[in-house]
Amino acid sequence: MINLIFDMDDTLYDQMDPFGQAYNEVFGTSKEYDVPVEKLFIRSRLHSDVVFDQVQNGQMSDEDMHVYRITHAFADFDITISEQQAVDFQNRYAFHQQHIEVHPFMKELLDYGKEQGWRMGIITNGPAEHQASKVKQLRMDRWIAPEDTFISGKLGISKPDTAIFRHVEQQMNIAAADTCYLGDSYLNDVVGAKKAGWSCIWINRRQIVLPDDVEYVPDANLDKTQHPLDVVKQLIANKTV
């Protein structure tokens, strides 16, 4: 028996899809804002992480965070955008997030896990209502019971805090030794899961290279061309989960 717990953003679906569509609509017609979109996305995620705790504790609104992350991401490329452009970008980004779909590789894994009777769940950081709407859009109830979806904004604890992993173990009645977490963030997902004693597969779509001396190493490091189902099967065969 294996338990698979998933991150959502940039794990169950490719977050570059709605981001790239929004970029093309708001900035793509002008050479003034011509930057590598994937690199812009990565910088946006990093700036979002910087202020995540401020948003969680109410010091910064979601709207201000949205402006902050894309404004600072462009600034990393020495490009200045207006607050209105940042708002316009976020509006288009939010629109396209309403049309996200589970990545085909993840769908294969979810279908197989359901067939095998594996226990599956979700842990995602973010505002409760916003993250719940994405869970609904992805139609995750095809594989995962609503009570096995855990959103930091609802719980008041977030990854990488070990407390959220312990909460999930208790609520789902699962053991750390039998549980594998799949996520895209090294800090939130890999470090959080490994500190909790879980196995972890890093969905490293952006092919981020870690220093050789990191303390926490994922059990597998997948780029966007690799099939997570194959890796999960191999981990089981190796009895690492």
Secondary structure, DSSP 8 states (H G I E B T S, - for coil): --EEEE--BTTTB-THHHHHHHHHHHTTT-GGG---HHHHHHHHHHHHHHTHHHHHTTSS-HHHHHHHHHHHHHHTTT----HHHHHHHHHHHHHHHTT----HHHHHHHHHHHHHT-EEEEEE-S-HHHHHHHHHHTTGGGTS-GGGEEEHHHHT--TT-HHHHHHHHHHHT--GGGEEEEES-IIIIIIHHHHTT-EEEEE-TT-----TT-S---SEEE-TTS-HHHHHHHHHHTT--
